[in-house]
Amino acid sequence: MNRHAQAAVLFLLGGALLHAGTTDLYLRYVKAGLQPLLLAAGAVLIVTAGATVWYERRRTKSASASGSSEDADHPEHGEHEAHEAHEGHAHPEPNVSWLLVLPLLALILVAPPALGSYSALRTGTALQKPFGYDPLPASDPVPLSVVDYASRAAYGHGHTLHGRAVRVTGFLSLDGSGRPYLVRMALNCCAADAQPVKIALTGQLPPVLRPDAWLEVKGTYTPKLTHDPVNGGPIPYLKVTSTKPVPTPRDPYDETWNK
């Protein structure tokens, strides 16, 4: 892979990063807060590609001008360069380097789906005890994230939830016994480190439960608690009063994990 080919790969990769960063595609890979860094990385790669092409052209012109002058004064020098050129063609760079283009094509052509119930069931809940809780708004029902409700119910013992109706959105996951969970994958940095936070559902559930379907669930706090069979972490229950199917959100991962 020569310098011009390297520059082409850098340019394509930078363009792919800019494309992902200016659309919702990047949300399938990293958290929303990393968008500026992603755009900056794409711009740097494109500038680097341009600088590589400029440098290579300048070097080639300089070598040609120098070679022509020296060949005129020393004919044997031209024979030496021809020999070096033959040596260079005898040992080409490995074609396996072009495999670096495959991840680039995957980034451009294939948008991976967000992690769902398959990953959630095979990973233990990542719920952790928070430092404190913000006051709940006066709205009824109270809109809460899966992480917020689960932490208030499991570690706050529901003190801030008593007497309040809540509204939580997530995707469905069913364990081997058919027990339903409302789940949201939480990111620390990117999709590679995504971990689930789960709420077990009880009460007025829909007659048909489809894994990975997104639901808006309204309900009330219940002190019932279970433990994740994967890592023993706490999974609180939510007593459901009504459910409504909703489309997959623009950002399927729960950013409140780091707030």
C-alpha positions in Angstrom: 0.0 0.0 0.0 1.7 3.2 -1.2 1.4 6.7 0.2 -1.4 7.6 -2.1 -3.4 4.6 -1.1 -2.8 5.3 2.6 -4.0 8.8 2.0 -7.2 7.5 0.3 -7.9 5.2 3.3 -7.4 8.1 5.7 -9.7 10.3 3.7 -12.4 7.7 3.5 -12.1 6.9 7.3 -12.3 10.6 8.1 -15.3 11.1 5.8 -17.0 8.1 7.5 -16.4 9.6 10.9 -17.8 12.9 9.8 -20.8 11.2 8.3 -21.5 9.2 11.5 -20.9 12.3 13.7 -23.4 14.5 11.7 -26.1 11.8 11.8 -27.6 9.6 14.4 -25.3 6.7 13.3 -22.6 7.6 15.9 -25.1 6.9 18.7 -24.8 3.2 17.8 -21.1 3.3 18.7 -20.5 5.9 21.4 -22.4 8.1 23.8 -23.8 11.4 22.6 -21.3 13.5 24.6 -18.4 12.2 22.5 -19.8 13.7 19.2 -17.5 16.7 19.2 -14.4 14.4 19.6 -15.7 12.2 16.8 -16.1 15.1 14.5 -12.7 16.5 15.4 -11.1 13.1 14.7 -12.7 12.9 11.3 -11.5 16.4 10.4 -7.9 15.5 11.6 -7.9 12.4 9.4 -9.0 14.3 6.3 -6.3 17.0 6.9 -3.7 14.3 7.4 -4.8 12.6 4.1 -4.4 15.9 2.3 -1.0 16.5 3.9 0.2 13.0 2.9 -0.7 13.6 -0.7 0.9 17.0 -0.8 4.1 15.7 0.8 4.3 12.7 -1.5 3.9 14.8 -4.6 6.5 17.3 -3.4 8.9 14.4 -2.6 8.4 12.8 -6.0 9.0 16.1 -7.8 12.1 16.8 -5.8 13.5 13.3 -6.4 12.8 13.5 -10.1 14.5 16.9 -10.4 17.5 15.7 -8.4 17.7 12.4 -10.3 17.7 14.1 -13.7 20.5 16.4 -12.7 22.7 13.6 -11.3 22.0 11.3 -14.3 23.3 13.9 -16.7 26.6 14.2 -14.7 26.9 10.6 -13.7 25.4 8.0 -16.1 26.3 5.2 -13.7 24.0 6.7 -11.1 21.0 6.1 -13.3 21.9 2.4 -13.6 22.1 2.3 -9.8 18.6 3.8 -9.4 17.3 1.3 -12.0 18.7 -1.5 -9.9 17.1 -0.1 -6.7 13.8 0.2 -8.5 14.1 -3.5 -9.5 14.8 -4.5 -5.9 11.8 -2.5 -4.7 9.5 -4.3 -7.2 10.9 -7.6 -6.1 9.7 -7.1 -2.5 6.2 -5.5 -2.7 4.4 -4.6 0.4 2.0 -7.2 1.7 -1.5 -7.0 0.2 -2.9 -8.0 3.6 -2.6 -4.3 4.6 -5.7 -3.7 2.4 -7.7 -5.6 5.1 -7.6 -2.3 7.0 -10.3 -1.1 4.6 -12.8 -3.8 5.8 -13.7 -2.1 9.1 -14.1 1.2 7.1 -16.6 -0.5 4.7 -18.5 -2.0 7.7 -18.7 1.5 9.3 -20.1 3.0 6.1 -22.3 0.2 4.8 -23.6 -1.6 8.0 -25.2 0.2 10.9 -25.2 -2.2 13.8 -28.5 -2.5 15.8 -28.5 -1.3 19.4 -27.8 -4.0 22.0 -31.0 -5.6 23.1 -32.5 -8.4 25.2 -30.0 -11.1 24.1 -27.1 -9.1 25.6 -29.2 -8.0 28.6 -30.0 -11.5 29.7 -26.4 -12.6 29.5 -25.0 -9.6 31.4 -25.6 -8.8 35.1 -27.3 -5.6 36.0 -24.9 -2.7 36.3 -27.0 -0.8 38.9 -25.0 1.0 41.5 -25.8 3.0 44.6 -26.0 6.7 43.8 -24.6 9.5 45.9 -28.0 11.1 46.2 -31.4 11.8 44.5 -32.7 14.9 42.9 -36.2 16.0 43.9 -38.9 14.6 41.7 -40.9 17.0 39.6 -44.5 17.7 40.4 -45.8 16.1 37.2 -48.1 13.1 37.3 -46.9 10.5 36.4 -43.3 11.3 37.0 -41.0 10.6 34.0 -38.0 8.6 35.2 -35.3 6.7 33.4 -34.8 3.0 34.1 -31.6 3.8 36.0 -33.3 6.5 38.1 -36.3 4.3 39.1 -34.2 1.3 39.7 -31.7 3.1 42.0 -34.5 4.9 43.9 -36.4 1.6 44.4 -33.4 -0.7 45.2 -31.1 1.6 47.2 -33.5 4.4 48.3 -36.1 1.8 49.4 -38.7 3.7 47.5 -38.8 6.7 50.0 -39.0 9.2 47.1 -41.5 7.1 45.2 -44.2 6.5 47.7 -47.6 7.8 46.5 -46.2 8.8 43.1 -47.1 7.3 39.7 -44.1 7.0 37.4 -43.6 6.6 33.7 -40.6 4.6 32.5 -39.5 3.7 28.9 -37.3 0.8 27.9 -37.2 -2.4 25.9 -38.7 -5.8 27.0 -36.5 -8.8 27.9 -37.9 -12.2 29.0 -35.8 -14.6 31.0 -36.0 -18.4 30.6 -39.1 -18.6 32.9 -40.9 -15.9 30.9 -40.4 -13.2 33.6 -40.5 -9.8 31.9 -38.0 -7.0 32.5 -37.9 -3.5 31.3 -34.3 -2.8 30.3 -32.1 0.1 29.2 -28.5 -0.4 28.3 -26.2 2.1 30.0 -22.9 3.4 28.5 -19.8 4.4 30.2 -18.1 5.3 27.0 -19.1 3.3 24.0 -21.3 0.3 23.0 -18.5 -2.1 23.7 -18.9 -1.4 27.5 -22.7 -1.2 27.5 -24.3 -2.9 30.5 -28.0 -3.4 31.3 -30.1 -2.0 34.1 -33.2 -4.0 34.7 -36.6 -3.5 36.2 -38.8 -6.5 36.8 -42.5 -6.0 35.8 -45.6 -7.1 37.6 -49.2 -6.0 37.5 -51.3 -5.2 34.4 -49.0 -6.5 31.7 -50.0 -6.7 28.0 -51.2 -10.2 26.8 -48.4 -10.5 24.3 -44.8 -9.8 25.4 -42.3 -9.5 22.6 -38.6 -9.3 23.4 -36.9 -6.1 22.3 -40.2 -4.3 21.9 -40.0 -0.7 23.3 -42.7 0.2 25.9 -43.7 3.2 27.8 -44.8 1.8 31.2 -46.8 3.6 33.8 -47.0 2.2 37.3 -46.2 2.6 41.0 -43.4 1.5 43.3 -43.6 -1.9 45.0 -41.0 -3.0 47.6 -40.7 -6.4 45.9 -37.1 -7.1 44.9 -35.2 -9.9 43.1 -31.6 -10.5 42.3 -30.0 -10.9 38.9 -29.0 -14.6 38.3 -25.9 -13.5 36.4 -24.2 -11.3 39.1 -26.6 -11.2 42.0 -27.2 -7.5 41.6 -30.6 -6.0 42.8 -33.5 -5.8 40.4 -36.5 -3.9 41.8 -40.1 -4.4 40.7 -42.5 -1.9 39.2 -46.2 -2.5 39.5 -47.6 -1.8 36.1 -50.9 0.0 35.6 -50.7 0.6 31.9 -48.4 0.1 28.9 -48.0 1.7 25.5 -45.7 0.6 22.6 -43.4 3.3 21.5 -40.8 3.6 18.7 -37.2 3.0 19.3 -35.8 6.3 20.7 -33.2 8.3 18.8 -30.6 7.4 21.4 -31.3 3.8 22.6 -28.8 3.9 25.4 -29.4 5.5 28.8 -27.1 8.5 29.3 -28.3 9.1 32.9 -25.7 6.5 33.9 -23.0 9.2 34.0 -25.1 12.1 35.2 
